[in-house]
Amino acid sequence: VQLQASGGGLVQAGGSLRLSCAASGRTFSWYGMGWFRQAPGKEREFVAAISWKSSTYYADSVKGRFAISRDNAKNTVSLQMNSLKPEDTAVYYCAADGSAFRVVVTTSEYEYSYWGQGTQVTVSS
């Protein structure tokens, strides 16, 4: 399984960015997908996830500002980030669930078996 993330960049506080992740190597629609992030000096943290049935779940810190979606026809998952804050600055990683047809979205990074290379998001104040 290969994951290729794109869409990061530099944006001012209050601005928007859209991250995308293209997946290949297995039947995309059977698996949940997630986004995580890691800021300098901090541990990687959960941001958002979408199940194979498109149920979504968000970290409290991004709820109402970020939206995760998937396009099974294009094997992609996206993260629309609005009202960005300086504290959103991090390397963002897309990840693919290791288990197919998971009923409940998982927020644990240990349940994600495949990871993209990361894309930098920098929000200036």
N, C-alpha and C positions, 0 to 999 in steps of 0.2 A: 504494500500500500504506500502510495506517495501522496503527500500533501504539499501544495504550493500556495503560500500566502502572499498576498499583495495588497497595496492600497494605503500603506502607512505614509507618514509624512509629518510636516511641521504645520501647525495650525494655531491660530490665536484662541485664547479662551473664549468660549461661547460659540465657536465654530463647529463644523461637522466634518467627519471623515467616514468613508465606507471601506471596510476591509472585506476582501474576498479570499476564499480558499478553494482551490480546485483539487479534487480527489481522483485518484485512479488506482486500479489494482484489485478492486473487489466490487460487489454489488452495493453501490452507495446508498440506495434507498432503504437497505435493511438495518442501517446503523445510525445511532445517535452521533451528533457532532458537538464539539464544544470550543469555546474560546477561553484562553487563560492569558494572564499577563504577568510580567515580572519587571518591577521597577528596580533601579540600582540600589543594591544593598538590602533588598527585601526578598522574601520568598515568593515563589510563583503562586498566584492566586486565581481562583475561579472567577470568570466574568459572566458567561452565559452559555447555555446549552440548549439544544433542540433534539428531541427524540426522533425516532424513525417515523413516528406518526405526526411529527411537527408540534408536539407539545413543547413549550418553552419554559425556561427557568433562568432567573437573573440574580446576580449578587445584589444585595441591598444598595451598594454604593453606586450602581449603574441603573437601577430600576427606574423606569420612566424616561430615561435618556438614551439608552441603547436598545436596539432591536435586532434579534438574530432571526435569520430566515434561511431556507434551503430551496434549491431548485434541483429536483431529482433528475430532470431531463438533461441538465448541464453538469451534474455531479459537482455542484458548488454549494458552499455555505457562506453566508455573508453576515457582517456585523455592521449595522448602521449606527454610528455614534454621533449623537447630537449634544448640544450644550456642553461641549467638552470643557474640562477643568484642568488646571496644571497638574493636579494629583492623578489624572488619567495617564500621564506620561509613563510609558513603559514599552517593553518589547511585547508584542502580542503574538500569541501562538494559537494556531488552530490545531485541534486534536480530534481523533476518531476513536469512538468507543470500541473496545475489544470484543464486546458481546452483541450479537445480533438480536433484534426484536426486544430490546430491554423495555420493560413496561414503564418503569419510573426513570426519569432523567437523572443521571448521576452527576454530582458536582466534584467527585473525587478524582484527582489527576491520576490516581493509581488504576482507575478503571479504563483509562484511555491508553490504548496500545500503540497508537501511531501519532506522530507529531510533525507539524510543519517546521520550517526553518526560522520562523519568527519575522515579524515586521515591526520596525520602530515607529512609534507614535509619540510625537513631542508636542505638548501644548504649552504655549508661551502665555505669560500673564500680562 
